[in-house]
């Protein structure tokens, strides 16, 4: 009997677990779900699935669980994957993650090849479905002999229209920490018409573009950190334009820019006496001193916000000018901001989230002068706070890939991401059966 080990039961694990439980019944497999919090495991599994309390940093516990499994799916934060990968190498077990491929894991390629196992990373939503859907289209265009001129790709995790009841048109459907700190790792870097362009963090949320997706409306996109690395990933050497970004509803970025400019998203230092601070005092700590001006007025002056600006409604709705206690010790500005946002942006039990993805590929057909534009869009709506579109689009690709590997339908070995036809074709085909379907449109430039 083949055994699948799933380590980690975070927000995106529910669809992965349920999918593999269904496959286990069909193929006679055994599922073992492990987490440091055994109650979190028991909440998510069916009676036939085994639960294991596991501290992934405990070498003996981790080794024993992996040694007795046939394939491992890690849903842990990226920093823990290296521990799991080392044990998988030790016992010659294939490993799947939805996280970005680290340099440490990449260095295991030769050893994984020698042991005839696969370490498949970036097989979630973004990264994951973005790679697979893009490569399927790009390779189709290349096979037809056409010339690629541009590749743009945007993804967003937002609130569904039916649950959108706040002026930001946004709620958390995944890790709030990453959202608050987005864009701070370095300048956004991309190539446009053959020229390398940079957007520093202090301009990131003011350099946006409007994108309209059929059936889902208008969005604004801001640049991701490094679009240039996709030239190698997607084999797009010589392409004049490549740009990847994140989607939000119009107006979000301009308001978020206020927090970025005052320093509220900074995570590099601890604020003194943060546990006794109020929301208003937190904002005031970044502003000039005045005996007569209110905190609200000072912020508007500092950021040159007009009295009739839509930004004002967004900021007031968050309650940042109120005397609400923060109550967190030794917190950085980013941690305090995350705490404030969590009170307002969390999904309610019956709220639905939404995942949107949009690609635009510009290319020139053989013997034609006018470039063609192909857009491919995806929209997925969640069911409720637990069964989110984010969990579905992260978990299902992992589950499908695990099934394909166990059934011998994926023969790739070593360390890789799902930019290989042998992986992306069957995964995308099965995702269609679960309502994860792209819609394509052709036009001319």
C-alpha positions as CSV (number, residue, x, y, z in Angstrom):
1,X,0.0,0.0,0.0
2,X,1.4,3.4,-1.0
3,X,1.5,6.1,1.6
4,X,1.3,9.8,1.0
5,X,2.7,12.1,3.8
6,X,1.3,15.6,3.9
7,X,3.2,17.9,6.3
8,X,1.4,21.1,7.4
9,X,-2.3,22.0,7.7
10,X,-2.3,25.7,7.0
11,X,-5.0,27.7,5.2
12,X,-4.3,26.2,1.8
13,X,-4.3,22.5,2.8
14,X,-8.0,21.6,2.9
15,X,-8.5,20.9,-0.9
16,X,-5.2,19.1,-1.1
17,X,-6.2,16.7,1.7
18,X,-9.7,16.1,0.5
19,X,-8.5,15.5,-3.1
20,X,-5.9,12.9,-2.0
21,X,-8.4,11.3,0.4
22,X,-10.6,10.7,-2.6
23,X,-7.7,9.3,-4.7
24,X,-6.7,7.1,-1.8
25,X,-10.1,5.4,-1.8
26,X,-9.8,4.8,-5.5
27,X,-6.3,3.5,-5.6
28,X,-6.0,1.9,-2.1
29,X,-3.5,4.4,-0.8
30,X,-2.9,5.5,2.7
31,X,-2.8,9.2,3.7
32,X,-0.9,10.5,6.7
33,X,-1.3,14.1,7.7
34,X,1.2,15.6,10.1
35,X,1.4,18.9,11.9
36,X,2.8,20.3,15.2
37,X,-0.9,21.0,16.1
38,X,-2.6,17.7,16.1
39,X,-6.0,19.3,16.5
40,X,-5.6,21.2,13.3
41,X,-5.0,17.8,11.6
42,X,-8.1,16.2,13.1
43,X,-10.3,19.1,12.0
44,X,-9.4,18.5,8.3
45,X,-9.2,14.7,7.8
46,X,-11.7,11.9,7.3
47,X,-11.8,8.8,9.5
48,X,-9.7,6.8,7.1
49,X,-6.8,9.3,7.2
50,X,-4.2,9.0,9.9
51,X,-3.1,11.9,12.0
52,X,0.4,12.5,13.3
53,X,1.8,15.1,15.7
54,X,5.1,16.2,14.2
55,X,7.7,18.8,14.9
56,X,9.5,19.2,11.6
57,X,12.6,20.4,13.4
58,X,12.8,17.2,15.3
59,X,15.2,15.1,13.1
60,X,14.1,11.7,14.5
61,X,10.3,12.5,14.2
62,X,10.8,13.9,10.7
63,X,13.0,11.0,9.5
64,X,10.7,8.3,10.8
65,X,7.6,9.9,9.1
66,X,9.4,10.3,5.7
67,X,11.1,7.0,5.8
68,X,7.8,5.2,6.1
69,X,6.1,7.2,3.2
70,X,6.3,6.9,-0.6
71,X,5.8,10.6,-1.4
72,X,5.9,13.8,0.6
73,X,3.9,17.0,0.2
74,X,5.1,19.9,2.3
75,X,2.6,22.7,3.0
76,X,5.1,24.2,5.5
77,X,6.5,27.8,5.2
78,X,9.4,27.9,2.8
79,X,12.1,28.1,5.5
80,X,11.2,24.5,6.6
81,X,11.3,22.9,3.2
82,X,15.1,22.4,3.4
83,X,14.7,20.1,6.5
84,X,12.1,18.0,4.7
85,X,14.1,17.9,1.5
86,X,17.2,16.6,3.4
87,X,15.2,13.7,4.9
88,X,13.6,13.0,1.5
89,X,17.1,12.7,0.0
90,X,18.2,10.5,2.8
91,X,15.4,8.0,2.2
92,X,14.9,8.5,-1.6
93,X,11.4,10.0,-1.4
94,X,9.9,12.4,-3.9
95,X,8.8,15.8,-2.6
96,X,6.3,18.4,-3.7
97,X,5.9,22.0,-2.5
98,X,3.9,25.1,-3.6
99,X,6.8,27.4,-2.6
100,X,9.4,29.1,-4.6
101,X,12.4,26.9,-5.3
102,X,15.3,27.9,-3.0
103,X,18.9,27.8,-4.0
104,X,19.6,25.2,-1.3
105,X,17.0,22.9,-2.8
106,X,18.2,23.6,-6.4
107,X,21.7,22.3,-5.3
108,X,20.1,18.9,-4.6
109,X,19.3,18.3,-8.2
110,X,22.2,15.9,-9.0
111,X,21.7,13.9,-5.9
112,X,17.9,13.7,-6.5
113,X,18.6,12.5,-10.1
114,X,21.0,9.9,-8.7
115,X,18.4,8.6,-6.3
116,X,15.7,8.6,-9.1
117,X,13.4,11.0,-7.2
118,X,11.6,14.2,-8.1
119,X,11.6,17.4,-6.0
120,X,8.8,19.4,-7.7
121,X,8.5,22.9,-6.4
122,X,6.3,25.9,-7.3
123,X,3.3,23.7,-8.1
124,X,0.6,25.8,-6.4
125,X,-1.2,28.9,-7.7
126,X,1.4,31.6,-8.1
127,X,3.9,30.0,-8.4
128,X,2.3,27.1,-10.1
129,X,-0.8,27.5,-12.2
130,X,0.8,30.7,-13.6
131,X,3.8,28.7,-14.8
132,X,1.8,25.9,-16.3
133,X,-0.8,28.0,-18.1
134,X,1.8,30.4,-19.4
135,X,4.1,27.6,-20.7
136,X,1.2,25.9,-22.4
137,X,0.4,29.0,-24.4
138,X,4.0,30.1,-25.1
139,X,5.1,26.7,-26.3
140,X,2.0,26.5,-28.6
141,X,2.9,29.9,-30.1
142,X,6.6,28.8,-30.5
143,X,5.6,25.5,-32.2
144,X,3.6,27.4,-34.7
145,X,6.7,29.3,-35.7
146,X,5.5,32.7,-34.5
147,X,7.7,35.5,-33.0
148,X,7.1,36.3,-29.4
149,X,7.1,40.1,-28.7
150,X,5.7,40.4,-25.1
151,X,4.6,38.4,-22.1
152,X,2.7,40.0,-19.2
153,X,1.1,38.1,-16.3
154,X,-0.8,39.2,-13.3
155,X,-2.4,37.3,-10.4
156,X,-4.5,38.4,-7.5
157,X,-6.2,36.9,-4.4
158,X,-9.1,39.2,-3.5
159,X,-12.6,39.1,-2.1
160,X,-15.4,37.9,-4.3
161,X,-17.9,40.6,-5.5
162,X,-20.8,39.0,-3.5
163,X,-18.7,39.4,-0.3
164,X,-17.2,42.8,-1.1
165,X,-18.5,45.1,1.6
166,X,-15.6,47.5,2.3
167,X,-14.1,50.5,0.5
168,X,-10.8,48.7,0.0
169,X,-12.6,45.9,-2.0
170,X,-10.1,43.5,-0.3
171,X,-9.9,40.8,2.3
172,X,-7.2,38.4,3.4
173,X,-7.4,35.0,1.8
174,X,-3.7,34.0,2.4
175,X,-0.7,35.0,4.5
176,X,-1.3,38.7,5.7
177,X,2.4,39.0,6.6
178,X,3.5,38.6,3.0
179,X,0.8,41.1,1.8
180,X,1.9,43.8,4.2
181,X,5.6,43.4,3.3
182,X,5.0,43.0,-0.5
183,X,7.6,44.7,-2.7
184,X,10.1,45.5,0.0
185,X,12.8,42.9,-1.0
186,X,14.2,45.2,-3.7
187,X,13.1,47.3,-6.7
188,X,10.7,45.8,-9.2
189,X,12.6,44.9,-12.3
190,X,11.2,44.1,-15.8
191,X,12.0,44.6,-19.5
192,X,9.9,46.9,-21.7
193,X,10.5,47.2,-25.4
194,X,14.0,45.9,-25.0
195,X,14.9,48.3,-22.1
196,X,15.4,47.1,-18.5
197,X,13.2,49.2,-16.1
198,X,13.2,49.5,-12.3
199,X,10.5,50.7,-9.9
200,X,11.8,51.4,-6.4
201,X,9.5,50.6,-3.4
202,X,8.7,54.2,-2.8
203,X,7.1,54.4,-6.3
204,X,5.7,50.8,-6.6
205,X,2.1,51.5,-5.7
206,X,1.9,54.6,-7.9
207,X,3.1,52.9,-11.1
208,X,0.1,50.8,-11.9
209,X,-1.9,49.8,-14.9
210,X,-5.6,49.1,-15.4
211,X,-6.6,45.6,-16.5
212,X,-10.1,44.5,-17.4
213,X,-11.0,40.8,-17.1
214,X,-14.3,39.6,-18.7
215,X,-16.9,38.7,-16.1
216,X,-14.8,40.0,-13.3
217,X,-14.4,43.7,-14.0
218,X,-11.5,46.1,-13.6
219,X,-8.3,45.7,-11.7
220,X,-5.1,47.6,-11.2
221,X,-1.8,45.8,-11.4
222,X,1.5,46.7,-9.8
223,X,4.9,45.1,-10.6
224,X,6.3,42.1,-8.9
225,X,9.9,42.1,-7.7
226,X,11.9,40.5,-10.5
227,X,10.2,39.7,-13.8
228,X,13.6,39.1,-15.5
229,X,14.1,35.7,-13.9
230,X,11.2,34.4,-16.0
231,X,13.2,34.9,-19.2
232,X,15.3,31.8,-18.1
233,X,12.3,29.9,-16.5
234,X,10.2,30.2,-19.6
235,X,13.0,30.2,-22.2
236,X,12.1,33.7,-23.5
237,X,15.6,34.9,-24.4
238,X,15.4,37.9,-26.7
239,X,11.8,38.8,-25.9
240,X,11.4,42.6,-25.9
241,X,8.8,42.8,-23.1
242,X,8.3,40.7,-19.9
243,X,6.3,42.0,-16.9
244,X,4.7,40.2,-14.0
245,X,2.5,41.8,-11.4
246,X,-0.1,41.6,-8.7
247,X,-3.8,42.5,-9.1
248,X,-6.0,44.6,-6.8
249,X,-9.2,46.5,-7.3
250,X,-8.8,50.1,-8.6
251,X,-8.0,52.6,-5.9
252,X,-6.3,50.1,-3.5
253,X,-2.8,50.8,-4.5
254,X,-3.1,54.6,-4.2
255,X,-4.4,54.2,-0.6
256,X,-1.9,51.5,0.3
257,X,0.8,53.8,-0.8
258,X,0.0,56.0,2.2
259,X,1.2,53.2,4.5
260,X,4.3,52.6,2.4
261,X,5.3,56.2,2.4
262,X,4.9,57.0,6.1
263,X,6.8,53.8,7.0
264,X,4.0,51.7,8.4
265,X,5.0,48.7,6.4
266,X,8.6,48.6,7.7
267,X,9.6,45.4,9.5
268,X,13.2,46.3,10.3
269,X,12.9,47.7,13.8
270,X,10.8,47.4,17.0
271,X,8.6,50.2,18.2
272,X,9.0,51.2,21.8
273,X,6.1,50.7,24.1
274,X,4.0,49.2,21.3
275,X,1.8,47.3,23.7
276,X,0.5,50.6,25.2
277,X,0.1,52.4,21.9
278,X,-3.3,53.1,20.2
279,X,-4.0,53.0,16.5
280,X,-3.9,56.8,16.4
281,X,-0.6,57.0,18.3
282,X,0.9,54.5,15.9
283,X,0.1,56.7,12.9
284,X,1.1,59.8,14.8
285,X,4.5,58.4,15.5
286,X,5.4,58.8,11.8
287,X,4.2,62.4,11.5
288,X,5.4,65.9,12.4
289,X,4.6,67.5,15.8
290,X,1.8,69.9,16.0
291,X,-0.1,71.2,19.1
292,X,-3.3,72.0,17.1
293,X,-3.5,69.7,14.1
294,X,-5.2,66.4,14.5
295,X,-3.4,63.2,13.5
296,X,-5.8,62.8,10.6
297,X,-5.2,66.3,9.3
298,X,-1.4,65.8,9.7
299,X,-1.5,62.7,7.6
300,X,-3.5,64.3,4.9
301,X,-1.1,67.3,4.8
302,X,2.0,65.0,4.8
303,X,0.7,62.8,2.0
304,X,-0.9,65.7,0.0
305,X,-4.3,64.0,0.2
306,X,-7.2,66.2,-1.0
307,X,-10.3,66.5,1.2
308,X,-12.5,64.9,-1.4
309,X,-10.1,62.0,-2.1
310,X,-11.5,58.4,-2.0
311,X,-8.4,57.5,0.1
312,X,-9.9,59.2,3.1
313,X,-12.9,56.8,3.3
314,X,-10.5,53.8,3.1
315,X,-8.3,55.1,5.9
316,X,-11.1,56.1,8.2
317,X,-12.8,52.7,7.7
318,X,-9.7,51.0,9.1
319,X,-10.1,53.0,12.3
320,X,-6.5,54.2,12.2
321,X,-7.4,57.6,13.7
322,X,-9.2,56.0,16.7
323,X,-7.9,55.4,20.3
324,X,-8.1,51.6,19.9
325,X,-5.4,49.8,21.9
326,X,-2.9,47.8,19.9
327,X,-1.8,45.5,22.7
328,X,1.2,43.8,21.0
329,X,4.6,43.8,22.7
330,X,7.9,44.4,20.9
331,X,6.2,44.9,17.5
332,X,7.6,46.3,14.3
333,X,5.5,48.8,12.3
334,X,4.6,46.1,9.8
335,X,3.4,43.8,12.6
336,X,1.2,46.5,14.1
337,X,-0.2,47.3,10.7
338,X,-0.9,43.7,10.0
339,X,-2.7,43.5,13.4
340,X,-4.9,46.5,12.5
341,X,-5.8,45.1,9.1
342,X,-6.6,41.7,10.5
343,X,-9.4,43.2,12.5
344,X,-11.0,44.6,9.3
345,X,-9.9,42.4,6.4
346,X,-10.5,38.9,7.7
347,X,-13.0,36.8,5.9
348,X,-16.2,36.2,7.8
349,X,-17.4,32.5,8.0
350,X,-19.6,32.7,4.9
351,X,-17.5,35.2,2.9
352,X,-16.2,34.1,-0.4
353,X,-12.8,35.0,-1.8
354,X,-11.7,35.2,-5.4
355,X,-8.6,34.3,-7.4
356,X,-7.9,36.0,-10.7
357,X,-5.1,35.4,-13.2
358,X,-4.5,37.2,-16.5
359,X,-1.9,36.6,-19.2
360,X,-1.3,38.8,-22.2
361,X,1.0,37.5,-24.9
362,X,1.9,39.6,-27.9
363,X,3.3,37.8,-31.0
364,X,3.8,38.2,-34.7
365,X,2.6,35.5,-37.0
366,X,4.7,34.3,-39.9
367,X,4.3,36.5,-43.0
368,X,2.1,39.0,-41.1
369,X,3.0,42.6,-40.2
370,X,0.4,43.3,-37.5
371,X,1.1,41.8,-34.1
372,X,-1.6,39.6,-32.5
373,X,-2.5,39.7,-28.9
374,X,-3.7,36.6,-27.0
375,X,-5.2,37.1,-23.5
376,X,-5.9,34.2,-21.2
377,X,-7.9,34.8,-18.0
378,X,-8.9,32.7,-15.0
379,X,-11.4,33.5,-12.3
380,X,-12.2,31.2,-9.4
381,X,-14.7,32.0,-6.6
382,X,-14.4,30.3,-3.2
383,X,-17.2,28.7,-1.1
384,X,-16.6,30.2,2.3
385,X,-13.8,31.1,4.8
386,X,-12.4,27.6,4.9
387,X,-13.1,26.4,1.4
388,X,-11.4,29.3,-0.3
389,X,-10.5,29.8,-4.0
390,X,-6.9,30.3,-2.8
391,X,-6.9,27.0,-1.0
392,X,-8.4,25.3,-4.1
393,X,-5.9,26.7,-6.6
394,X,-2.9,26.1,-4.3
395,X,-3.9,22.6,-3.1
396,X,-5.4,20.9,-6.2
397,X,-2.2,21.3,-8.4
398,X,-0.2,19.7,-5.6
399,X,-2.7,16.8,-5.2
400,X,-3.0,16.1,-8.9
401,X,0.8,16.1,-9.4
402,X,1.2,13.7,-6.4
403,X,-1.3,11.3,-7.9
404,X,0.4,11.5,-11.4
405,X,3.8,10.7,-9.8
406,X,2.5,7.8,-7.8
407,X,0.8,6.4,-10.9
408,X,3.9,6.7,-13.0
409,X,2.5,9.3,-15.3
410,X,5.2,11.8,-14.5
411,X,8.7,10.4,-15.1
412,X,10.8,13.6,-14.6
413,X,13.5,13.3,-11.9
414,X,15.7,15.8,-10.2
415,X,14.7,19.3,-8.9
416,X,12.3,21.2,-11.2
417,X,9.3,23.4,-11.5
418,X,6.2,22.6,-13.6
419,X,7.3,24.3,-16.8
420,X,7.6,20.8,-18.4
421,X,4.9,19.6,-20.8
422,X,4.8,16.2,-19.2
423,X,3.7,17.9,-16.0
424,X,1.7,20.9,-17.0
425,X,-0.6,19.3,-19.6
426,X,-2.1,16.6,-17.4
427,X,-2.4,18.9,-14.4
428,X,-4.1,21.7,-16.3
429,X,-6.4,19.2,-18.0
430,X,-7.6,17.8,-14.7
431,X,-7.9,21.2,-13.1
432,X,-10.6,22.0,-15.7
433,X,-12.7,19.2,-14.2
434,X,-12.6,21.2,-10.9
435,X,-13.7,24.5,-12.5
436,X,-10.2,25.9,-12.8
437,X,-10.4,26.9,-16.5
438,X,-8.8,29.7,-18.6
439,X,-10.7,31.7,-21.2
440,X,-8.7,32.9,-24.2
441,X,-9.3,35.8,-26.5
442,X,-7.5,36.9,-29.7
443,X,-7.1,40.4,-31.0
444,X,-4.7,42.6,-33.0
445,X,-2.4,45.3,-31.7
